[in-house]
Amino acid sequence: MRNKSELIIRYRSCVGIICLFIVLYLAFPTPKSISLGFFFILAGIFFRAWSSGYINKDNELAKDGPYALTKNPLYFGNFILGIGIAISCNHLWAYIIFIIYYLMFFPFLMVIEHRRLKIKFNKEYIEWSKKSNSFFPKIKRIKGLNFNISYYMKNKEYRVLFFSFFVVAILILKYLKLIKTG
């Protein structure tokens, strides 16, 4: 590894999957927690899917749609998605593990990403950067609604959709097992 940044980028998914297995193991889901969590999961999936339809990675700076609201709509979508999983799990440790995981990786990823974009797109990035929040979306009217399904597919965002539904299915099965044995 050349530096810490590469290490963080390389291992975030592996650590995330381990954290997910732990929170699913600890989960004590209820119909209410699954339903409420599913709402957040869907919101996170939507925000990620919407965002991925604007990314033509390394070819142009995404500035429209959700990128007009926040510099990090994918990471914001991950945050909402993670909160939804924690809510669905209905266990304090699910929240704690998620927050630790998120804070361990995503602030660094945002810094790395912003440095890379600033180098690649220079003045265009600086101008755009002044108009949008770093993390939480600005509430404002959006211009440039040009979602591109081919970008969505190229960015393989559909994997998040399938994976999220798989997690919800596991939680439902765990709940059904709990009521059967309880």
N, C-alpha and C positions, 0 to 999 in steps of 0.2 A: 504494500500500500504506500502510495506517495504521501498521503497526509490524512488527517482526521476526517476531512470532508468526504473523501472517497470511502472511508470506512463506514461513516454514517449512512451514506447513500446505499452502499452495498448491502448492509445488514438490516436495514429498517424493515423490510418485508419479512425476513426470517424471524426477527424479534416480534414483529406484529402478529405473526401466525402463532408463535408460542404463547404470547399474551392472550390471544383469542382462545386457544385451547384451555388455558387456565381459567378464564372467565366463564367459558361454557361449562367447565367442570364444576365450578363453584355456583353456577346459576341456580336460582330457585324461582323460576318463572311462574307467573300467574296470568290468567287471561287478560287482566287489566294491564300488567306490565308489558306483555307481548303486544297488545293493541296500541298502547301509548308509544312504546319503543318503535313499533313498526311505522308509525306516523313520522317519527324523526328519521328512521332509516330511509323511508321513501323520499323525504325532503333532502337528505344527504345525497342519495342516488340521483335525484333530479338535478341538484346543483352541480354535481360532478359531470353528469351527462350533458347538461346544458353547456358547461364550460368546455368540455372536450370537443364540442362541435365548433369551436372557434380557434382551436390550436392547429396551426400549420407549423409544427415545431421546427425551430432553427431557420425557417424560411421567412417568416414575417412575425411582427409583434402583435399578439392578440390584444386588441384595445376595445372591442365592441362587446355587446351582450353583457355577460356577467363580469367581464374584464373592465367594463366601464364603472362597475360598482366596487370592485376590490381587486387588488393586485394578485391575490391568491385564492381564486374561487375554488380550485380543486382542493386545496388544503382546508378551506372553510367547509366544503362539502364533506371531506374526511372527518372533520370535527363533529359535524351534525350527525353523520353516520355512526361514529364511535359513541356519541352520547346515546343514540338510539339503541345500540347494542347493549350498553350499560343499563339503560332503563329496562330493556327486555329481560336482562339477566336477573334483575331484582335482587342485587347483592351489593353491599357497600364496597367490597373488594373489586368488583367490576369497574366501579367509578374510579377508585384509587389507581388501579392498574392502567386504565385508559388514560387518565390525566398524566401519570408518570411517563407512560409510553409517548404520548403526544408531545409533552414538553421536552422529552429527551431527544426527539428527532426533528419535529417540524419547525421550530424556530430556526434551527441551523439550516435546514433545507431551504427555508425562505430567504435567508441571508445569501446562501450559495446561489440560489436561482436569481436573485436580484443583481448580484455581482455579474453573473454570466450574461444576463440580459442587458445590463448597462454597457458592458464591453461590446456586445454584439450589435446593439441598436443605438448606442450613444445618445444623441440629442432627442431622437424620437422616444426613447425610453424615459429620459428625464422629463420631457413635456407630459407624457402620459402619466408618469408616476405622480406628478403634482396633483392630478385630477381624481385619483382614486385612493381609498383607504388601503392600508396594508393588509388587514385581515377581515374585520367585520364589514360587510357591504354597506355602502352609502345608500340611503333610501333616496332615490331620485328617478326621474323619467329616463328610460333607456333608449338610446338611438342605435341604429345599426344592428337590427335583429336579423342577422344573416347566418343562422345556424347551418352548418354543413355536415350532413350525415356521413359523408365520406371521411371527414376528419374524426368523427365519433368512432367509426369503424377502424380507421388507421391507428387511432390511439388505444384501441382495444378496450374501450370503456365498458362494453357489454359484460366483461368479466366481473366488474364490480356488482352489476345487477344480479348476475347468476350467483355469485358468491354470497351476496347479502340475503338472497332468498334461501340459500342453503343454510345459512346461520339461523334464520328465522324458523326454518323447518326443524332444525335440531332443537331449538328452544321449545317449539310446540311438542315435539316428541318427548323431550325431557319433562315437560309439564304433564303430559299424559301418563308418563311412567310414574311421576310423583303422586298423581291422584290415584293411580291403580294400586300402588304400594302403601299409600298413606291412609 
